[in-house]
């Protein structure tokens, strides 16, 4: 499991005091430069895995990289669920950050895989081309 913090902003509607995303404010014709802004820290949890590509073997032994991720929880400091409150663009940004964390955490495993690949290559010399 992976967890990290993500900062978002909400804009306060001048009349209703409702909190709006940037997209919602702009859709209502409000200029966000003139709106009060509230920042929130969200706590994100997710799962995922990364497998680096193998491209230097025979074609039948090669495979593309594979990154799989899933956001399992988005909460504020009080434990309130924000999964339905974040906009699509914010959800995409959160997903991209989760993907990067998964990739970065797997990069050390990649070095181990390279040594396994080298051993495989030594055992299966490709001098027959």
Number of C-alpha atoms within 10 A of each C-alpha: 11 16 16 14 14 17 11 12 14 20 22 19 18 12 6 7 10 10 17 20 19 15 14 15 18 12 10 10 9 16 11 18 8 10 14 13 15 12 10 12 13 21 18 21 17 18 16 16 15 19 17 17 12 16 12 11 15 9 9 6 9 12 14 10 11 10 14 12 16 15 19 13 15 24 17 15 10 7 10 10 14 15 14 9 12 15 16 11 10 15 16 12 13 20 17 13 15 23 22 13 15 21 19 12 14 15 14 10 13 16 11 10 15 13 11 12 15 11 11 12 13 10 9 10 9 10 5 4 3
